Amino acid sequence: MGETIRKQAMWPTVALGAITIIILTNKQAECGEKVERTLDEPAVQIWRIDEPNVRQRDTQYKQVTFKPGDKVRIRSGGGVQTGGRGKTWKRYVDPSGKNSDHLYHGLIQLPGMGGLTRIQDFLRNHKDGFILPEKPGGDLTLHLGYEDDDYSDNGYWGHDDGTEDQCKDVGPAWVEIIIVRKSP
């Protein structure tokens, strides 16, 4: 009889522990985006996004706005937890390993680009910067995204060195946007 009472008394503690684990697991998968303007001068603005949202294909960053004729350069790096088993972190810009030919890439869209493109391709094709057209059409905000086939387990939790050690000594993903305003 004493044993039965002891087991029953322990049950609420065990159940509460299970609930806590579920809450932490869901919290871990969230992205802790931090958007900060690090320089704000009439001719130049610099924005930094730490831990950009990797839980969906497209995220609009309304804080980062552009004007026709702006010249935009970007820098980016870091890694992302892509979920799964084993070493699952991948580089945000140029991932390697299985399926990295079509998954696990950070994406960017600027006004006038026509759609999301891989940051890796943007950096290769716009080494000297991207100049927004005089009539870009659409919204004038920054869009970042991520390529994956399952967004539910992406985030910045449980860091490991990643497939092929690509994230060894690498922190969470980040993007820096340098906007040079067109002279009046």
C-alpha positions in Angstrom: 0.0 0.0 0.0 2.8 2.4 0.9 4.4 1.8 -2.5 1.2 2.6 -4.4 0.9 5.9 -2.5 4.5 6.8 -3.3 4.0 6.1 -7.1 0.8 8.2 -7.2 2.5 11.1 -5.4 5.3 11.0 -8.0 3.0 11.1 -11.0 2.3 14.8 -11.0 6.0 15.6 -10.9 6.7 13.2 -13.9 3.8 14.7 -15.8 4.9 18.2 -15.2 8.4 17.3 -16.4 7.0 15.9 -19.6 5.0 19.1 -20.2 8.1 21.2 -19.6 10.1 19.2 -22.1 7.3 19.7 -24.7 7.4 23.4 -24.1 11.2 23.6 -24.4 11.2 21.5 -27.6 8.7 23.9 -29.3 10.6 26.9 -28.0 13.9 25.6 -29.2 12.6 25.3 -32.8 11.6 29.0 -32.9 13.8 31.6 -34.4 15.0 34.5 -32.2 15.3 37.1 -35.0 17.1 40.2 -34.1 16.9 43.1 -36.5 19.1 46.1 -35.8 20.1 49.2 -37.7 23.8 49.5 -36.9 24.4 52.7 -39.0 21.9 55.4 -40.0 23.3 58.3 -41.9 21.8 60.2 -44.8 23.9 58.4 -47.4 24.3 55.0 -45.8 22.3 52.6 -43.7 23.5 49.3 -42.4 21.1 46.7 -41.1 22.0 43.4 -39.4 19.6 40.5 -39.0 20.8 37.8 -36.6 19.1 34.4 -36.6 16.9 35.2 -39.6 13.7 33.2 -39.8 14.4 29.8 -41.3 11.0 28.3 -40.5 9.3 29.4 -43.7 10.2 30.1 -47.3 9.7 33.9 -47.2 9.8 36.4 -44.4 9.2 40.1 -44.9 11.4 42.5 -42.9 9.3 45.7 -42.9 11.9 47.6 -40.9 14.4 47.4 -43.8 13.1 49.7 -46.6 14.7 50.8 -49.8 14.3 53.6 -52.3 14.6 53.5 -56.1 18.3 53.8 -57.1 19.7 52.5 -53.9 22.8 50.4 -54.2 22.7 47.4 -51.9 25.4 45.1 -50.8 25.1 42.1 -48.5 27.3 40.0 -46.3 26.1 36.8 -44.7 27.3 33.7 -42.9 26.7 31.4 -40.0 24.7 28.1 -39.8 21.2 26.7 -39.3 19.8 23.7 -37.4 18.0 21.8 -40.2 16.7 19.0 -37.9 17.0 15.3 -38.3 19.5 12.8 -36.9 23.2 13.1 -36.4 25.1 16.3 -37.4 22.3 18.4 -38.9 23.6 22.0 -38.9 24.3 23.5 -42.4 25.9 26.7 -43.5 23.3 29.4 -44.3 24.9 30.7 -47.5 26.7 27.7 -49.1 25.6 24.4 -47.5 27.2 21.1 -48.3 26.2 17.5 -48.0 23.2 15.4 -49.0 20.4 17.4 -50.7 22.3 20.7 -50.5 21.9 21.1 -54.2 18.3 22.0 -53.7 17.8 22.5 -49.9 19.2 24.5 -46.9 20.0 27.8 -48.6 19.4 31.2 -47.3 17.3 33.3 -49.8 17.0 37.1 -50.4 14.7 39.3 -52.4 15.2 43.0 -53.0 12.8 45.3 -54.8 13.2 44.9 -58.5 14.6 41.3 -58.3 11.4 39.6 -59.2 11.6 36.9 -56.6 13.6 35.1 -53.9 17.1 34.0 -55.0 19.8 32.2 -53.1 22.1 34.5 -51.2 25.0 32.4 -52.6 23.9 33.4 -56.1 23.2 37.0 -55.2 26.8 37.3 -53.8 28.3 35.8 -56.9 26.2 37.8 -59.4 26.3 41.2 -57.6 29.9 41.5 -56.3 29.8 45.3 -56.7 26.2 45.6 -55.3 22.7 45.6 -56.7 21.2 48.9 -57.8 17.4 49.1 -57.4 15.6 50.1 -60.6 14.0 53.6 -60.7 10.6 52.0 -60.8 11.0 48.7 -58.9 7.3 48.0 -58.5 5.9 46.0 -55.6 6.9 46.6 -52.0 10.1 48.3 -51.1 11.1 46.0 -48.2 13.6 43.3 -47.6 12.6 39.7 -47.9 14.7 36.8 -46.6 13.8 33.1 -46.8 15.1 29.6 -46.5 14.9 26.5 -48.8 13.8 23.3 -47.0 11.3 20.5 -47.4 10.4 20.5 -43.7 10.5 23.8 -41.8 9.0 22.5 -38.5 12.4 21.4 -37.1 14.6 24.3 -38.3 16.1 26.9 -35.9 19.2 27.6 -33.9 19.0 25.1 -31.1 21.4 22.2 -30.3 24.4 23.4 -32.2 26.7 20.7 -33.7 29.5 20.9 -36.2 27.2 19.9 -39.0 27.5 17.7 -42.0 31.1 17.5 -43.1 32.0 19.7 -40.1 30.8 22.7 -42.1 29.6 24.5 -38.9 32.6 23.9 -36.8 33.3 27.1 -34.9 30.4 28.8 -36.8 27.6 30.6 -34.9 24.0 31.1 -36.0 23.1 32.6 -39.4 23.3 36.4 -39.9 22.7 38.8 -42.8 24.1 42.3 -43.1 22.4 44.7 -45.5 24.4 47.8 -46.6 22.3 50.4 -48.4 24.0 53.3 -50.2 21.4 56.0 -51.0 21.4 57.5 -54.5 22.7 61.0 -54.4 19.9 63.6 -55.0 
